[in-house]
Amino acid sequence: MSSITPDPTICQLVAELTNRIGKSLDQLIGRTLTPLDAMSSTCRRQESGLASFTADIIRQYYHVDMTLLCGGTFRSDSIIPPGPVCNQILFFSSLCCSIYYSI
């Protein structure tokens, strides 16, 4: 048990943010017909179906030609079964960077 008294203002802020984030985690972002390998041993060492799936979602959402993802983005360390995929199952940083390249 901690001897530190929680700050009521911070507790309220955390509750509000948790509620807001909780709603977005239930949002359906896609469907998969095959299992998606989210194991660290896969995602951090090689191309994976999960990374391709995620990159496709980001490319479509932001209307860009290319997406680069860091293997450390995926922290599930599990196999995502076939079926609907929501943000709660596939949670990654919402900060995306678009790079425009012209020839």
ABEGO torsion letter per residue (X at the ends): XBABBBBAAAAAAAAAAAAAAAAAAABBAEBBABBBBABAAAAAABBBAAAAAAAAAAAAAAGBABBBBBAAABAAGBBBBBEBBBAAABBBBABBBBBBBBX
